[in-house]
Amino acid sequence: MSQDQQLKGRLLAQVRQLEDLLRGWTDRQHGEGLTGADCNRLQQVAGHLHRLAEAPAGGIEPPAASSPACMLIGEGPAMSRLRNLIGRIAPRDSNVLILGDSGTGKELVARAIHTSGPRRHGRFVAMDCGALSDTLLESELFGHRRGAFTGANTDRVGLLEEAHDGTLFLDELANASPAFQTRLLRVLQEGEIRRVGENRTRFVDLRVIAATSGDLPNLVREGRFRGDLYYRINVLALTLPPLCQRREDIPTLLSHFLAEMEARHALPPRRFSAAVLEILLRYRWPGNVRELRNVVERAALMSTAVEITPEDLPVELLDDLLRGDSEEGAPIVTKTGEQRMIEHALLEANGERTRAARIIGWPRSKLYRRLHSYAIPSGFGRKAQQP
């Protein structure tokens, strides 16, 4: 054993002794003249020392290849900037606010920060701020003692205690009720909690990463979100780009999710046709990466051939593209999904029916029968006939 390893072992043993001593003081109601604030500060120091003692000599170790930090898919400028920012934020043991539209991957980024930071050996506890009613809030956050209320048959550890020495991820913070905001602010300020039905004060030391798709500054101005809590959370901030601003990453994301679906559903190898790639690159993706993953899963399951064609895509997606191609103010006629798919293929093929049949994956005879059935004009899709 090297001298550095021996020194690290002795330091870790001393830190554990300090932690045990502090727990004893807390059990004796803050011990020999120590106040709760004193114990809280000492426990925070012990926690920092513990993480320092466990850290490798070279500082923060790089994340494993399977960690969320390495699962941020994309090599475009936006993702490169995001990775660089995560690398600067993660080692700083401060609270973080992640902003971005729904479906952009806010929880994945939060996990990347956690697994790359000094609290990576602690737990990552996620909580949806809008999912709990005020009546359940105290028990979920702080835990409860057996018999504290009807149905409390056992002691329960709250989410804040579970996240001690780790990270608490608060998803959609803008949806937090006023009661939740008040209780959370006190925890961040004092580091103290009490389980429901107990008089004993417990101390928690955690990092908070919050995420929202809402406009928190505007909510603060309107008086619907506490300004003091906003400034407690918004120490370090980063904004995730929507998928429409990083279209260069779409082919990489498609390949990643298709491989995932093949493994998950035991599917034979699939590939996207050139027409599908063009469609997905043009689509506006209001649901961002979450929507793209859903489309890939659906297309992989619907496809009966090796190549995924436009016929395998959701009709809503094709309809959205057709609406975008139509003239502004033109009436929208209700059509079947198959008719929309045929019209889109003809537009892609500049009206060439043989090419349109290849795009869809049909024999020409089948396409001709459908054109007749839907009374689609013979020149439909030719650019020369477009206004």
Order of alpha helices (4+ residues) and beta strands (2+ residues): alpha-alpha-alpha-beta-alpha-beta-alpha-beta-beta-alpha-beta-alpha-beta-beta-beta-alpha-alpha-beta-alpha-beta-alpha-alpha-beta-alpha-alpha-alpha-alpha
